[in-house]
């Protein structure tokens, strides 16, 4: 669907979206698989902030006790199958503008870095189940309506 001269759709991935894809027992697995199928139709490029990757691997290993899934993420990184965006201090400063240390414990600095990455890449689309991004003006990939 990509047309010469037209920028491809860029989507920034969050930890909950990546885990939902990998973890078949995740409550959002089916919805995440359907969303990925939609993104593939649009030939979207999904990019993950480096911090999302580290959060995902840590969550899979420590919180969910799924070292096999953590190993799958490592394998996808080392084989070059995940597009990763570095996070620098400029992005951290941007993230700190939306991060509220006294706000919901569900809205973490990791989430704010996803938002900062999306801003840096000039996209409004985030692959996540977290509605907090919508409150910041982003579109969740599951709700994406693209007309080509």
C-alpha positions as CSV (number, residue, x, y, z in Angstrom):
1,X,0.0,0.0,0.0
2,X,3.0,2.3,0.4
3,X,3.1,4.8,-2.4
4,X,6.3,6.4,-3.6
5,X,6.7,9.8,-2.1
6,X,4.3,9.1,0.8
7,X,5.8,8.5,4.2
8,X,5.0,5.0,5.6
9,X,2.9,4.8,8.7
10,X,5.1,4.7,11.8
11,X,3.8,3.2,15.0
12,X,5.6,3.3,18.4
13,X,5.2,0.1,20.4
14,X,4.7,-0.1,24.2
15,X,5.5,-2.9,26.5
16,X,1.9,-4.0,27.1
17,X,1.4,-4.2,23.3
18,X,4.5,-6.3,22.8
19,X,3.7,-8.6,25.7
20,X,0.1,-9.0,24.4
21,X,1.5,-10.2,21.1
22,X,3.9,-12.7,22.6
23,X,1.9,-14.0,25.6
24,X,-1.1,-16.0,24.4
25,X,-2.6,-16.0,27.9
26,X,-2.6,-12.2,28.0
27,X,-6.1,-10.7,28.2
28,X,-5.4,-8.5,25.1
29,X,-3.7,-11.2,23.0
30,X,-6.5,-11.7,20.5
31,X,-7.0,-7.9,20.1
32,X,-3.2,-7.4,19.7
33,X,-2.9,-10.1,17.0
34,X,-5.8,-8.4,15.1
35,X,-4.1,-5.0,15.4
36,X,-0.9,-6.4,14.1
37,X,-2.7,-7.8,11.1
38,X,-4.2,-4.4,10.5
39,X,-0.8,-2.7,10.7
40,X,0.6,-5.2,8.3
41,X,-2.1,-4.3,5.8
42,X,-1.0,-0.7,6.0
43,X,2.7,-1.7,5.8
44,X,3.2,0.2,9.0
45,X,6.7,0.4,10.5
46,X,6.6,-0.4,14.2
47,X,9.4,1.0,16.3
48,X,10.1,0.2,19.9
49,X,12.0,2.6,22.2
50,X,15.0,0.9,23.8
51,X,13.4,1.4,27.2
52,X,10.4,-0.5,26.1
53,X,12.5,-3.4,25.1
54,X,14.3,-3.5,28.5
55,X,11.0,-3.1,30.4
56,X,9.4,-5.9,28.3
57,X,12.2,-8.4,28.9
58,X,12.3,-7.6,32.6
59,X,8.5,-7.9,32.9
60,X,8.4,-11.2,31.1
61,X,11.2,-12.7,33.1
62,X,10.6,-11.3,36.6
63,X,6.9,-10.4,36.9
64,X,5.3,-13.0,34.5
65,X,7.9,-15.7,35.0
66,X,8.1,-16.3,31.2
67,X,11.8,-16.6,30.5
68,X,11.0,-18.4,27.2
69,X,9.2,-15.3,26.0
70,X,12.0,-13.1,27.2
71,X,14.4,-15.2,25.2
72,X,12.1,-14.8,22.2
73,X,12.4,-11.0,22.4
74,X,16.2,-11.3,22.7
75,X,16.2,-13.5,19.6
76,X,14.1,-11.1,17.6
77,X,16.5,-8.2,18.6
78,X,19.7,-10.1,17.8
79,X,18.2,-11.3,14.4
80,X,17.3,-7.7,13.5
81,X,13.5,-8.3,13.5
82,X,12.6,-5.5,15.9
83,X,13.1,-1.9,15.0
84,X,14.6,-0.1,18.1
85,X,14.8,3.6,18.7
86,X,17.6,4.9,21.0
87,X,16.5,7.1,23.9
88,X,18.7,10.1,24.8
89,X,18.5,12.8,27.4
90,X,16.6,15.1,25.1
91,X,13.8,12.5,24.9
92,X,14.0,11.9,28.6
93,X,13.4,15.7,29.1
94,X,10.5,15.5,26.8
95,X,9.1,12.5,28.7
96,X,9.4,14.3,32.0
97,X,7.1,17.0,30.7
98,X,4.2,14.5,30.6
99,X,5.2,12.1,33.4
100,X,3.5,12.8,36.7
101,X,5.3,11.2,39.7
102,X,2.2,11.7,41.8
103,X,-0.2,10.5,39.1
104,X,-1.4,6.9,38.5
105,X,1.2,4.3,39.2
106,X,0.1,2.7,35.9
107,X,1.5,5.7,33.9
108,X,5.2,5.2,34.2
109,X,8.2,7.0,33.0
110,X,8.6,4.1,30.5
111,X,5.1,5.2,29.1
112,X,6.2,8.8,28.9
113,X,9.3,7.7,26.9
114,X,7.0,5.9,24.4
115,X,5.1,9.2,24.0
116,X,8.4,11.1,23.6
117,X,9.6,8.6,21.0
118,X,6.3,9.1,19.1
119,X,6.8,12.8,19.1
120,X,10.4,12.5,17.9
121,X,9.3,10.2,15.1
122,X,6.4,12.5,14.1
123,X,3.7,9.9,14.6
124,X,0.4,9.9,16.6
125,X,0.0,6.1,16.6
126,X,1.0,4.0,19.5
127,X,0.6,0.2,19.8
128,X,-0.6,-0.2,23.4
129,X,-3.7,-1.0,25.4
130,X,-3.2,2.0,27.7
131,X,-5.8,4.7,27.1
132,X,-3.5,7.2,28.8
133,X,-1.9,7.8,25.4
134,X,-5.3,8.9,24.0
135,X,-5.5,11.5,26.7
136,X,-2.2,12.8,25.4
137,X,-3.6,13.1,21.9
138,X,-2.3,9.9,20.5
139,X,-4.2,7.2,18.6
140,X,-4.1,3.7,19.8
141,X,-3.2,1.3,16.9
142,X,-6.3,-0.8,17.7
143,X,-8.5,2.3,16.9
144,X,-6.5,3.3,13.8
145,X,-8.6,4.3,10.8
146,X,-6.4,4.9,7.8
147,X,-7.8,5.8,4.4
148,X,-5.6,5.0,1.5
